[in-house]
Amino acid sequence: MVSSSVVFHPSAYLLKSSDFSDQSETAADYFSRSNRRGSIVSDTDDGQGLNSLEEKSEKSHSEIFSRPSSRNSISVTPLSGNSSRRGSGDGSILVDPDASLSELRDIYDLKDQIHDVEGRYMQGLKELKDSLAEVEEKYKKAMVSNAQLDNEKNNLVYQVDTLKDVIEEKEEQIAEFYRENEEKSKELERQKHTCNVLQHKLDELKEGLRQRDELIEENQRMQENIDSITKEVFDLQETINWKDKKIGALERQKDYFDCIKNERDELREELADLKETMKRGEKHGLVIIPDGTPNGDVNHESVVGAITVVSQEAAQVLESAGEGPLDIRLRKLAGEKEELLSQVRKLKMQLEEERQKYSKSDGMNPDIIGLENGSDLQLIELQRDANRQISEYKFKLSKAEQDITTLEQNIGRLEGQVARYKNAAENAEKVEDELKAEKRKLQRELRTALDKIEEMEMTNSHLMKRLEKMKANRTALLSQQ
């Protein structure tokens, strides 16, 4: 029955072997492609590919294992039909022996082919089982790796969300820092403007201090001038006092000289009277005065028997000489004359001494000489000059006192200005110190804010790089799918 089935249906077995070889080749290609695909696809694609691969492998197995049975059934049915036809025909038709031998050869050839096909089929089935085991192992590994990748993906998504939150917080902080930086910059600009205004005020105060120093120096110079003027005034006062004393001394000396002059005039008059009297006496023989008698010394000798005739004035002079003889009276008058002449010589010597003293002191020789000569006009002129100098010195003194009063007022005003400028300078220095401290504080805060901003920018750039890297990985995975 096997032989009849083999003889009449060889094409069915050939189709069966070719179909099996085609199925084995398609399965091998499919598994090789699935292996290559599983090495590069993502987790989702691996799961879908493995599911489709499993379905296809099951389908191919069902087809492979179902096709031989159907083909056998198909091949058996025609063989049975043929056998029935042959059995029915055995009784009616005789079989050719050559044809039967060729059919037997064909049958044996078909058997050999069937054995080869069955061997290849079993070998392909074994290979399919091995590849299926490998695919299942790969599928398990792919599932594990897919689970790991899914976990890593979830972790990365969580990290991305966390980093997004951190980036948003950092952006908010950076915006806040920028806002604070702008406020600090505005405050710094205001402080700079205030500092410039205060610097301008400070320059003005420095200029005021410079003017104050100049005024102080001018005040010192004026004080020195005042001291020199005061000293000059004192010198002028001393000079005026000395002039007053000198004028008083000159007035006293003038009075003394007037007295001396009056006495001299009186003595001259008396001397002239005496000379006149003596001349009259000589004429009348009363007194003989030799020509060579020095210093007016007269040797009075009585002339006996001479007649003595005197005038009334001479008689009065002789009576003033006292009682006694005429020669005694004349001797008395000569002694008085000698005394008067000695007093005149003494007064001349004193006058010469005074003249030398005053000539040594202030060179007033012409005036004293004029006084010695008895010039009242020169004395009056000297007094006028002295009075004029005194009036000039008094005018200078009053003017100097006015200048001193004005300078004292200026000194008081300048001292007040100096005090005000000093207070303003101290206040400006305090404000400048406060502004410098505030400026340093703002600069420290600005540096701190800039450092924080730089740190945030670095963190932001680092996070952006990580985010870009994650996006690149994600796009690569999506492109591979």
C-alpha positions as CSV (number, residue, x, y, z in Angstrom):
1,M,0.0,0.0,0.0
2,V,2.9,2.2,0.6
3,S,4.4,1.3,-2.7
4,S,1.2,2.1,-4.6
5,S,1.0,5.4,-2.8
6,V,4.6,6.2,-3.6
7,V,4.2,5.3,-7.3
8,F,1.1,7.2,-8.1
9,H,1.9,10.4,-6.1
10,P,5.5,11.3,-6.2
11,S,4.8,15.0,-6.9
12,A,3.0,15.3,-3.6
13,Y,6.1,14.2,-1.7
14,L,8.3,16.5,-3.8
15,L,6.0,19.4,-3.0
16,K,6.2,18.4,0.6
17,S,10.0,18.4,0.8
18,S,10.2,21.7,-1.2
19,D,7.7,23.3,1.0
20,F,9.5,22.2,4.1
21,S,12.8,23.5,2.8
22,D,11.1,26.8,1.9
23,Q,9.6,26.9,5.4
24,S,12.9,26.2,7.0
25,E,14.6,28.8,4.9
26,T,12.0,31.4,5.7
27,A,12.1,30.6,9.4
28,A,15.9,30.8,9.5
29,D,15.8,34.1,7.6
30,Y,13.1,35.4,9.9
31,F,15.0,34.4,13.1
32,S,18.2,35.9,11.7
33,R,16.4,39.1,10.9
34,S,14.7,39.1,14.3
35,N,18.0,38.6,16.0
36,R,19.5,41.5,14.0
37,R,16.5,43.6,14.8
38,G,16.4,42.8,18.5
39,S,20.0,44.0,18.9
40,I,19.2,47.7,17.9
41,V,15.5,48.2,18.6
42,S,14.1,49.8,21.8
43,D,12.2,48.1,24.6
44,T,8.8,48.5,23.2
45,D,9.8,47.3,19.7
46,D,11.6,44.3,21.2
47,G,8.4,43.3,23.0
48,Q,6.3,43.7,20.0
49,G,8.9,41.9,17.8
50,L,9.1,39.0,20.2
51,N,5.4,38.6,20.4
52,S,5.1,38.7,16.6
53,L,8.0,36.3,16.3
54,E,6.4,33.9,18.7
55,E,3.1,34.0,16.9
56,K,4.9,33.5,13.5
57,S,6.9,30.6,14.9
58,E,3.8,28.9,16.3
59,K,2.0,29.5,13.0
60,S,4.9,28.0,11.1
61,H,5.1,25.0,13.4
62,S,1.4,24.4,13.0
63,E,1.7,24.7,9.3
64,I,4.8,22.4,9.1
65,F,3.2,19.8,11.4
66,S,-0.2,20.0,9.7
67,R,1.0,20.0,6.1
68,P,2.6,16.5,6.1
69,S,-0.4,14.9,7.6
70,S,-2.7,16.5,5.1
71,R,-0.4,15.7,2.3
72,N,-0.1,12.1,3.5
73,S,-3.8,12.0,3.7
74,I,-4.0,13.5,0.3
75,S,-1.4,11.1,-1.0
76,V,-3.0,8.2,0.6
77,T,-6.4,8.9,-0.8
78,P,-5.2,8.8,-4.4
79,L,-3.2,5.7,-3.7
80,S,-6.2,4.0,-2.3
81,G,-8.2,5.1,-5.2
82,N,-5.6,3.9,-7.6
83,S,-5.3,0.7,-5.8
84,S,-9.0,0.2,-6.0
85,R,-8.9,1.1,-9.6
86,R,-6.0,-1.3,-10.0
87,G,-7.7,-4.0,-8.1
88,S,-10.6,-3.6,-10.2
89,G,-8.5,-3.5,-13.2
90,D,-6.4,-6.5,-12.3
91,G,-9.2,-8.7,-13.2
92,S,-9.7,-7.0,-16.6
93,I,-6.3,-5.7,-17.8
94,L,-2.9,-7.4,-17.7
95,V,0.1,-5.4,-16.4
96,D,3.2,-4.8,-18.5
97,P,6.3,-6.2,-16.7
98,D,8.7,-3.5,-18.1
99,A,6.4,-0.8,-17.0
100,S,6.2,-2.3,-13.5
101,L,9.9,-2.5,-13.3
102,S,10.3,1.2,-14.2
103,E,7.7,2.0,-11.7
104,L,9.5,0.0,-9.0
105,R,12.7,1.8,-9.8
106,D,10.8,5.1,-9.5
107,I,9.3,3.9,-6.3
108,Y,12.7,3.1,-4.8
109,D,14.1,6.4,-6.0
110,L,11.1,8.1,-4.4
111,K,11.8,6.3,-1.2
112,D,15.3,7.4,-1.1
113,Q,14.2,10.9,-1.8
114,I,11.6,10.6,1.0
115,H,14.3,9.4,3.4
116,D,16.5,12.3,2.5
117,V,13.6,14.7,2.8
118,E,12.7,13.2,6.2
119,G,16.3,13.5,7.3
120,R,16.5,17.1,6.2
121,Y,13.1,17.7,7.8
122,M,14.2,16.3,11.1
123,Q,17.5,18.2,10.9
124,G,15.6,21.4,10.1
125,L,13.1,20.7,12.9
126,K,16.0,20.2,15.3
127,E,17.6,23.4,14.1
128,L,14.2,25.2,14.5
129,K,14.0,23.9,18.0
130,D,17.5,25.1,18.8
131,S,16.8,28.5,17.2
132,L,13.5,28.6,19.1
133,A,15.3,27.9,22.4
134,E,17.9,30.6,21.5
135,V,15.1,33.0,20.5
136,E,13.3,32.3,23.8
137,E,16.5,32.9,25.7
138,K,17.0,36.1,23.8
139,Y,13.4,37.0,24.3
140,K,13.8,36.5,28.1
141,K,17.0,38.5,28.0
142,A,15.3,41.1,25.9
143,M,12.4,41.2,28.3
144,V,14.8,41.6,31.3
145,S,16.7,44.3,29.5
146,N,13.5,45.9,28.4
147,A,12.3,45.9,32.0
148,Q,15.7,47.4,33.1
149,L,15.5,50.0,30.3
150,D,11.9,50.7,31.3
151,N,13.0,51.2,34.9
152,E,15.9,53.4,33.7
153,K,13.5,55.3,31.5
154,N,11.2,55.9,34.4
155,N,14.1,57.0,36.5
156,L,15.3,59.2,33.8
157,V,11.8,60.6,33.3
158,Y,11.6,61.2,37.0
159,Q,15.1,62.8,37.0
160,V,14.1,64.9,34.0
161,D,10.9,66.1,35.8
162,T,13.0,66.8,38.9
163,L,15.6,68.6,36.9
164,K,12.8,70.6,35.1
165,D,11.5,71.6,38.5
166,V,15.0,72.5,39.6
167,I,15.5,74.5,36.4
168,E,12.2,76.3,37.0
169,E,13.2,77.0,40.6
170,K,16.7,78.1,39.4
171,E,15.1,80.3,36.7
172,E,12.8,81.8,39.2
173,Q,15.8,82.4,41.5
174,I,17.8,83.8,38.6
175,A,14.9,86.1,37.7
176,E,14.7,87.2,41.4
177,F,18.5,87.7,41.4
178,Y,18.2,89.7,38.2
179,R,15.5,91.8,39.8
180,E,17.5,92.3,42.9
181,N,20.5,93.1,40.8
182,E,18.5,95.7,38.9
183,E,17.3,97.1,42.2
184,K,20.8,97.1,43.6
185,S,22.1,98.7,40.4
186,K,19.5,101.4,40.7
187,E,20.3,101.9,44.3
188,L,24.0,101.9,43.4
189,E,23.3,104.6,40.7
190,R,21.4,106.6,43.3
191,Q,24.2,106.2,45.8
192,K,26.7,107.2,43.1
193,H,24.6,110.3,42.3
194,T,24.4,111.1,46.0
195,C,28.1,110.4,46.3
196,N,28.8,112.8,43.3
197,V,26.6,115.4,44.9
198,L,28.4,115.0,48.2
199,Q,31.7,115.0,46.4
200,H,30.7,118.3,44.8
201,K,29.7,119.6,48.2
202,L,33.0,118.2,49.6
203,D,34.9,120.0,46.9
204,E,33.0,123.2,47.8
205,L,33.8,122.6,51.4
206,K,37.4,122.0,50.5
207,E,37.4,125.2,48.6
208,G,35.8,126.9,51.6
209,L,38.5,125.4,53.8
210,R,41.1,126.7,51.3
211,Q,39.5,130.1,51.5
212,R,39.4,129.7,55.2
213,D,43.1,128.9,55.3
214,E,43.7,131.9,53.0
215,L,41.6,134.1,55.3
216,I,43.5,132.7,58.3
217,E,46.8,133.5,56.6
218,E,45.5,136.9,55.7
219,N,44.2,137.3,59.2
220,Q,47.6,136.3,60.5
221,R,49.2,138.8,58.1
222,M,46.7,141.4,59.2
223,Q,47.4,140.5,62.8
224,E,51.1,140.9,62.1
225,N,50.3,144.2,60.4
226,I,48.2,145.1,63.4
227,D,51.0,144.1,65.8
228,S,53.4,146.2,63.7
229,I,51.0,149.1,63.5
230,T,50.3,148.7,67.3
231,K,54.1,148.7,67.9
232,E,54.4,151.6,65.6
233,V,51.6,153.3,67.4
234,F,53.3,152.6,70.7
235,D,56.5,153.9,69.2
236,L,54.6,157.0,68.0
237,Q,53.0,157.4,71.4
238,E,56.5,157.1,73.0
239,T,57.8,159.6,70.3
240,I,54.8,161.9,71.0
241,N,55.4,161.6,74.8
242,W,59.1,162.2,74.2
243,K,58.2,165.2,71.9
244,D,55.8,166.4,74.6
245,K,58.4,166.1,77.2
246,K,60.9,167.7,74.9
247,I,58.5,170.5,74.1
248,G,57.9,170.9,77.8
249,A,61.6,170.9,78.4
250,L,62.0,173.4,75.6
251,E,59.2,175.5,77.0
252,R,60.8,175.4,80.4
253,Q,64.2,176.1,78.8
254,K,62.5,179.0,76.9
255,D,61.1,180.3,80.1
256,Y,64.5,179.9,81.7
257,F,66.2,181.5,78.7
258,D,63.6,184.3,78.9
259,C,64.4,184.8,82.5
260,I,68.1,184.7,81.7
261,K,67.5,187.1,78.8
262,N,65.6,189.4,81.1
263,E,68.3,189.2,83.7
264,R,70.9,189.8,81.0
265,D,69.0,192.7,79.6
266,E,68.6,194.1,83.1
267,L,72.4,193.5,83.7
268,R,73.1,195.1,80.4
269,E,71.0,198.0,81.3
270,E,72.6,198.2,84.8
271,L,76.0,197.9,83.1
272,A,75.2,200.6,80.7
273,D,74.0,202.7,83.5
274,L,77.1,202.0,85.5
275,K,79.3,202.8,82.5
276,E,77.4,206.0,81.9
277,T,77.8,206.8,85.6
278,M,81.5,206.0,85.5
279,K,81.9,208.1,82.4
280,R,80.1,210.9,84.1
281,G,82.3,210.3,87.2
282,E,85.4,210.5,85.1
283,K,84.2,213.7,83.6
284,H,83.6,215.1,87.0
285,G,86.7,213.6,88.6
286,L,85.0,211.0,90.7
287,V,86.6,207.8,89.5
288,I,89.7,207.2,87.4
289,I,89.5,204.0,85.4
290,P,92.7,203.1,83.7
291,D,92.5,201.8,80.1
292,G,94.4,198.5,80.8
293,T,92.3,197.4,83.8
294,P,91.1,193.9,83.0
295,N,87.6,192.5,83.7
296,G,86.5,195.9,84.7
297,D,88.6,195.9,87.8
298,V,88.9,199.4,88.9
299,N,91.4,200.8,91.4
300,H,89.6,203.4,93.2
301,E,91.8,206.1,94.7
302,S,90.5,209.1,96.4
303,V,91.6,212.4,95.0
304,V,92.1,214.8,97.7
305,G,90.7,218.2,97.1
306,A,88.7,217.1,94.1
307,I,85.2,218.2,93.7
308,T,82.7,215.3,93.5
309,V,79.6,216.1,91.5
310,V,77.1,213.2,90.7
311,S,73.8,213.1,89.1
312,Q,70.6,212.2,90.7
313,E,70.6,208.6,89.3
314,A,74.2,208.1,90.3
315,A,73.3,209.4,93.7
316,Q,70.6,206.9,93.9
317,V,73.0,204.1,92.9
318,L,75.5,205.2,95.4
319,E,72.8,205.4,98.1
320,S,71.8,201.8,97.1
321,A,75.4,200.7,97.7
322,G,75.1,201.6,101.4
323,E,76.6,204.0,103.7
324,G,80.3,204.9,103.7
325,P,82.8,206.7,101.7
326,L,82.4,206.8,97.9
327,D,85.3,204.5,97.1
328,I,83.8,201.8,99.3
329,R,80.5,202.1,97.6
330,L,82.2,201.9,94.2
331,R,84.1,198.8,95.3
332,K,80.8,197.2,96.3
333,L,79.3,198.1,92.9
334,A,82.3,196.6,91.1
335,G,82.1,193.4,93.2
336,E,78.4,193.1,92.3
337,K,79.3,193.6,88.6
338,E,82.0,190.9,88.9
339,E,79.5,188.5,90.4
340,L,77.0,189.3,87.6
341,L,79.6,188.7,84.9
342,S,80.6,185.3,86.5
343,Q,76.9,184.3,86.5
344,V,76.6,185.2,82.9
345,R,79.7,183.1,82.1
346,K,78.2,180.2,84.1
347,L,74.9,180.6,82.2
348,K,76.7,180.6,78.9
349,M,78.6,177.4,79.9
350,Q,75.3,175.8,80.9
351,L,73.7,176.8,77.6
352,E,76.7,175.4,75.7
353,E,76.4,172.1,77.6
354,E,72.6,171.9,76.9
355,R,73.3,172.7,73.3
356,Q,75.8,169.8,73.1
357,K,73.4,167.4,74.8
358,Y,70.5,168.2,72.4
359,S,72.8,168.2,69.4
360,K,73.9,164.6,70.4
361,S,70.3,163.5,71.1
362,D,68.3,164.6,68.1
363,G,70.3,167.1,66.1
364,M,68.4,170.1,67.3
365,N,71.4,172.4,67.1
366,P,69.8,175.0,64.8
367,D,66.9,175.5,67.1
368,I,69.1,175.6,70.2
369,I,71.5,177.9,68.4
370,G,68.4,180.0,67.4
371,L,67.3,179.9,71.0
372,E,70.8,180.8,72.1
373,N,70.8,183.7,69.7
374,G,67.4,184.6,71.1
375,S,65.3,184.0,68.0
376,D,61.7,183.8,69.2
377,L,60.5,183.1,65.7
378,Q,62.5,179.9,65.4
379,L,61.2,178.7,68.7
380,I,57.6,179.4,67.6
381,E,58.3,177.6,64.3
382,L,59.7,174.7,66.2
383,Q,56.7,174.6,68.4
384,R,54.4,174.7,65.3
385,D,56.3,171.8,63.7
386,A,56.0,169.9,66.9
387,N,52.3,170.6,67.1
388,R,51.9,169.6,63.5
389,Q,53.8,166.4,64.1
390,I,51.7,165.7,67.2
391,S,48.5,166.3,65.2
392,E,49.8,164.0,62.4
393,Y,50.7,161.3,64.9
394,K,47.3,161.7,66.6
395,F,45.6,161.3,63.2
396,K,47.7,158.2,62.5
397,L,46.9,156.9,65.9
398,S,43.2,157.3,65.4
399,K,43.4,155.8,61.9
400,A,45.4,152.9,63.3
401,E,42.8,152.4,66.1
402,Q,40.1,152.4,63.4
403,D,42.0,149.9,61.4
404,I,42.6,147.8,64.5
405,T,38.8,147.9,65.2
406,T,38.0,146.9,61.6
407,L,40.5,144.1,61.7
408,E,39.2,142.8,65.0
409,Q,35.7,142.8,63.5
410,N,37.0,141.0,60.4
411,I,38.8,138.5,62.7
412,G,35.6,137.8,64.5
413,R,33.7,137.3,61.3
414,L,36.4,135.1,59.9
415,E,36.6,133.0,63.1
416,G,32.8,132.5,62.8
417,Q,33.2,131.5,59.2
418,V,36.1,129.2,60.1
419,A,33.9,127.5,62.8
420,R,31.0,127.1,60.3
421,Y,33.3,125.7,57.7
422,K,35.0,123.4,60.2
423,N,31.6,122.0,61.3
424,A,30.5,121.6,57.7
425,A,33.8,119.8,56.9
426,E,33.4,117.5,59.8
427,N,29.8,116.7,58.8
428,A,30.9,116.2,55.2
429,E,33.6,113.8,56.4
430,K,31.1,111.9,58.5
431,V,28.7,111.6,55.5
432,E,31.6,110.6,53.2
433,D,32.6,107.8,55.6
434,E,29.0,106.6,55.8
435,L,28.7,106.7,52.1
436,K,32.0,104.8,51.7
437,A,30.8,102.2,54.1
438,E,27.4,101.9,52.3
439,K,29.2,101.7,49.0
440,R,31.5,98.9,50.2
441,K,28.4,97.1,51.6
442,L,26.6,97.4,48.2
443,Q,29.7,96.3,46.4
444,R,29.9,93.2,48.6
445,E,26.3,92.4,48.1
446,L,26.7,93.0,44.3
447,R,29.7,90.6,44.2
448,T,27.7,88.0,46.2
449,A,24.7,88.3,43.8
450,L,27.0,88.1,40.8
451,D,28.7,85.0,42.2
452,K,25.3,83.4,42.9
453,I,24.1,84.3,39.3
454,E,27.3,82.9,37.9
455,E,26.8,79.7,39.9
456,M,23.2,79.5,38.8
457,E,24.2,80.0,35.2
458,M,26.8,77.2,35.5
459,T,24.2,74.9,37.1
460,N,21.6,75.9,34.4
461,S,24.1,75.2,31.6
462,H,25.0,71.9,33.2
463,L,21.4,70.9,33.5
464,M,20.7,72.1,29.9
465,K,23.5,69.9,28.7
466,R,22.2,66.9,30.5
467,L,18.7,67.7,29.2
468,E,20.1,68.0,25.6
469,K,21.9,64.7,26.1
470,M,18.7,63.0,27.3
471,K,16.8,64.5,24.4
472,A,19.4,63.2,22.0
473,N,19.2,59.7,23.5
474,R,15.5,59.8,23.3
475,T,15.5,60.9,19.7
476,A,18.0,58.1,18.9
477,L,15.7,55.5,20.6
478,L,12.7,56.9,18.7
479,S,14.6,56.8,15.4
480,Q,15.7,53.2,16.0
481,Q,12.1,52.2,16.6
